[in-house]
């Protein structure tokens, strides 16, 4: 069933306008009586089309339910900025796997070093990739790709979460499976760019409460590591 996302909803008067209405009427060629799903804040509203005009689709609510595709944990991916094509891939796949938010972070070893102004120009495209991935994978919400932050800002954001995990291949870490996620509702996953993290950055994360983990003896590419880690995290929290 086609899925459309809104930021707020009136259950007594559900309507879709603008590009969504145009897509329903012109591209999908849907008609009165056909069904679609409106998604808002992790809730799916299964609806039947009751009216269509050139720029408005009126809907009748059939039933609503929590989106089954949404994980029971909210995961924020703190991704050290890699080259743009790799970041686009990471965003797409992490949304499919259930991430709630993606925070691009500028760290010392980032090869790609866009400033805030340059990165802001790319943000609309990155959020569009997230939206398309959310629709394709049946998500109940569209994860946000935030503006770029520095490492100090990222550390501050991590403090607000129940648990934070830093991927770090050097000494001092533990296997992912030894991290306790029991009762945890919000998780931060911190992943390096092509050059990884330096020791001072890793130590700073641990000092701020992060668990330092490794993913085995093999060194994974920066676009492989977050996908692997998210898959493990979803499995350990019974979301896969």
C-alpha positions as CSV (number, residue, x, y, z in Angstrom):
1,X,0.0,0.0,0.0
2,X,1.4,3.5,-0.9
3,X,2.8,5.4,2.1
4,X,2.8,9.1,2.7
5,X,4.3,11.1,5.6
6,X,2.9,14.1,7.5
7,X,4.2,16.0,10.5
8,X,0.8,16.3,12.1
9,X,-2.7,14.8,11.5
10,X,-6.3,15.5,12.3
11,X,-8.0,12.0,12.4
12,X,-11.4,13.6,11.7
13,X,-10.2,15.4,8.6
14,X,-7.2,13.6,6.9
15,X,-6.1,15.3,3.7
16,X,-3.0,15.2,1.5
17,X,-2.1,18.2,-0.6
18,X,0.6,19.6,-2.8
19,X,3.1,17.1,-4.3
20,X,1.6,14.1,-2.4
21,X,-1.8,14.8,-3.9
22,X,-0.3,15.3,-7.3
23,X,1.6,12.0,-7.0
24,X,-1.5,10.1,-5.9
25,X,-3.7,11.4,-8.7
26,X,-1.3,11.8,-11.6
27,X,1.5,9.3,-11.1
28,X,-0.2,6.5,-9.2
29,X,-3.6,7.2,-10.9
30,X,-5.4,6.2,-7.7
31,X,-9.2,6.6,-7.5
32,X,-11.9,7.1,-4.9
33,X,-12.3,3.9,-2.8
34,X,-8.6,2.8,-3.1
35,X,-6.5,2.6,0.1
36,X,-3.2,4.1,1.2
37,X,-1.3,4.7,4.5
38,X,-0.5,8.0,6.1
39,X,2.4,7.9,8.5
40,X,2.8,10.3,11.4
41,X,5.2,10.1,14.3
42,X,5.5,6.3,14.1
43,X,1.8,5.6,13.7
44,X,0.3,4.2,10.6
45,X,-3.2,5.5,9.5
46,X,-4.8,3.2,7.0
47,X,-7.2,5.2,4.9
48,X,-9.6,5.0,2.0
49,X,-9.7,7.8,-0.6
50,X,-13.0,9.6,-0.4
51,X,-12.3,12.5,-2.8
52,X,-9.7,13.7,-5.2
53,X,-9.2,17.1,-6.8
54,X,-6.2,18.5,-8.7
55,X,-4.4,19.5,-5.5
56,X,-6.2,17.7,-2.6
57,X,-6.8,14.1,-1.6
58,X,-9.5,13.6,1.1
59,X,-9.2,10.4,3.1
60,X,-11.5,8.4,5.4
61,X,-9.7,6.7,8.3
62,X,-10.1,2.9,8.4
63,X,-7.8,2.1,11.4
64,X,-4.6,3.3,13.0
65,X,-1.8,1.3,14.6
66,X,1.8,1.6,15.7
67,X,4.0,1.1,12.7
68,X,5.4,-2.5,13.0
69,X,8.6,-1.4,11.2
70,X,9.6,1.1,13.9
71,X,12.2,-0.3,16.4
72,X,11.6,-0.2,20.1
73,X,14.8,1.8,20.5
74,X,15.6,5.2,19.1
75,X,19.1,5.1,17.5
76,X,21.1,8.2,16.7
77,X,23.9,7.5,14.3
78,X,26.9,9.9,14.8
79,X,28.7,9.4,11.5
80,X,32.1,11.0,11.0
81,X,31.8,12.6,7.6
82,X,33.1,10.4,4.7
83,X,33.1,11.3,1.0
84,X,29.6,12.3,-0.1
85,X,28.8,9.2,-2.1
86,X,29.6,7.0,1.0
87,X,27.5,9.2,3.2
88,X,24.5,8.9,0.9
89,X,24.9,5.1,1.0
90,X,25.1,5.1,4.8
91,X,22.0,7.3,5.1
92,X,20.0,5.1,2.8
93,X,20.9,1.8,4.4
94,X,20.8,3.0,8.0
95,X,17.3,4.3,7.5
96,X,16.3,0.9,6.1
97,X,17.7,-0.7,9.2
98,X,15.8,1.5,11.6
99,X,17.9,4.5,12.6
100,X,16.0,7.4,14.0
101,X,18.5,10.3,13.4
102,X,21.7,10.7,11.5
103,X,24.2,13.3,12.8
104,X,27.2,14.0,10.5
105,X,30.2,14.8,12.6
106,X,33.4,16.5,11.6
107,X,36.3,14.7,13.3
108,X,40.1,15.1,13.0
109,X,40.7,12.3,10.5
110,X,37.8,13.2,8.2
111,X,39.2,13.3,4.6
112,X,36.1,15.2,3.4
113,X,36.0,18.5,5.3
114,X,33.0,20.6,4.3
115,X,32.2,23.6,6.3
116,X,28.7,24.3,7.7
117,X,27.7,26.5,4.7
118,X,28.8,24.0,2.1
119,X,27.2,21.0,3.9
120,X,23.9,22.9,4.3
121,X,23.6,23.0,0.5
122,X,23.7,19.2,0.4
123,X,21.3,18.7,3.4
124,X,18.1,18.8,1.3
125,X,19.3,16.0,-0.9
126,X,20.5,13.9,2.0
127,X,17.1,14.2,3.7
128,X,15.4,13.3,0.5
129,X,17.4,10.1,0.4
130,X,16.3,9.4,4.0
131,X,12.7,10.0,3.0
132,X,12.8,7.7,0.0
133,X,14.5,5.0,2.0
134,X,11.8,5.4,4.7
135,X,9.0,4.9,2.2
136,X,10.7,2.0,0.5
137,X,11.3,0.1,3.8
138,X,7.9,0.7,5.3
139,X,9.0,3.0,8.1
140,X,6.5,5.0,10.2
141,X,8.6,8.1,10.3
142,X,11.3,9.8,8.3
143,X,14.6,9.9,10.2
144,X,16.3,13.3,10.2
145,X,19.7,14.1,8.8
146,X,20.9,17.0,10.9
147,X,23.3,19.8,9.9
148,X,27.0,19.0,10.4
149,X,28.4,19.3,14.0
150,X,31.9,19.3,15.4
151,X,33.0,16.5,17.7
152,X,32.5,18.6,20.9
153,X,28.9,19.2,19.9
154,X,28.4,15.5,19.2
155,X,29.8,14.6,22.7
156,X,27.2,16.9,24.2
157,X,24.4,15.3,22.3
158,X,25.5,11.8,23.4
159,X,25.1,12.8,27.0
160,X,21.3,13.0,26.5
161,X,21.1,9.3,25.4
162,X,20.6,6.2,27.6
163,X,23.6,4.4,26.0
164,X,26.3,5.3,23.5
165,X,28.5,2.9,21.6
166,X,31.7,4.0,19.9
167,X,33.2,1.8,17.2
168,X,37.0,1.7,17.8
169,X,39.4,-1.0,16.6
170,X,42.3,-0.3,19.0
171,X,42.8,-1.7,22.5
172,X,40.5,-1.1,25.4
173,X,37.2,-2.1,23.8
174,X,34.8,-5.1,24.2
175,X,32.8,-7.1,21.7
176,X,29.4,-5.6,20.8
177,X,27.5,-8.4,22.3
178,X,28.8,-7.6,25.8
179,X,27.1,-4.2,25.9
180,X,24.0,-4.1,28.1
181,X,21.0,-2.7,26.3
182,X,18.4,-4.0,28.8
183,X,15.8,-1.3,29.4
184,X,17.5,1.2,27.1
185,X,15.3,3.4,25.0
186,X,17.8,5.8,23.3
187,X,21.1,4.7,21.8
188,X,24.0,6.6,20.2
189,X,26.2,4.8,17.7
190,X,29.4,6.6,16.9
191,X,31.3,5.6,13.7
192,X,34.4,7.0,12.2
193,X,35.2,8.1,8.7
194,X,37.8,6.6,6.4
195,X,40.6,7.4,8.9
196,X,38.7,6.3,12.0
197,X,39.1,8.2,15.4
198,X,42.3,9.2,17.0
199,X,42.9,8.1,20.6
200,X,42.1,11.4,22.1
201,X,38.7,11.4,20.5
202,X,38.0,7.8,21.6
203,X,39.1,8.6,25.1
204,X,36.8,11.7,25.2
205,X,33.8,9.5,24.2
206,X,34.6,7.0,26.9
207,X,34.9,9.8,29.5
208,X,31.5,10.9,28.5
209,X,30.0,7.5,29.1
210,X,30.4,5.7,25.7
211,X,31.2,2.0,25.6
212,X,34.1,1.3,23.3
213,X,33.4,-1.7,21.1
214,X,34.9,-3.6,18.2
215,X,33.4,-5.6,15.4
216,X,36.0,-8.4,15.1
217,X,39.5,-8.8,13.8
218,X,38.7,-7.4,10.3
219,X,38.9,-3.7,9.6
220,X,35.7,-2.6,7.9
221,X,35.3,0.2,5.5
222,X,33.6,3.3,6.9
223,X,30.4,2.6,4.9
224,X,30.3,-1.0,6.0
225,X,30.9,-0.4,9.7
226,X,27.6,1.5,10.6
227,X,25.5,-0.9,8.6
228,X,27.1,-3.9,10.4
229,X,26.8,-2.2,13.8
230,X,23.1,-1.2,13.3
231,X,22.3,-4.8,12.3
232,X,23.9,-6.1,15.4
233,X,22.2,-3.5,17.6
234,X,18.8,-4.2,16.1
235,X,19.4,-7.9,16.8
236,X,20.5,-7.4,20.4
237,X,17.5,-5.2,21.1
238,X,15.1,-7.8,19.6
239,X,14.3,-5.5,16.6
240,X,15.5,-8.0,13.9
